[in-house]
C-alpha cells in the first residue's frame, strides 16, 4: 500500500515515518521517497491501511490520501 504524505522535509522525517510505521506494523518493509512524499508499505499478512495512516499522523505528518 502507498500513501501520499505531507510535511516531510528531511532525512530525519524519513526515519521518523519509517520507525512509526514499523512499530505499528511489525515486520513491515517501509520505503519513504522524500522527493515525492510517497510512503510504500509491504507487510506479510494483512496490514490495515488505517493503522498505517494513524501511525504516520501520530508521528506528526499529514496523510493526504492512499495511492493505488
Number of C-alpha atoms within 10 A of each C-alpha: 15 18 22 17 23 17 12 21 11 10 12 10 17 18 12 16 26 22 16 18 23 18 13 17 21 11 13 18 14 20 16 22 14 17 9 11 18 19 24 18 20 15 15 10 8 8 16 12 14 10 13 24 21 17 21 23 16 12 16 15 18 17 19 12 12 16 11 6
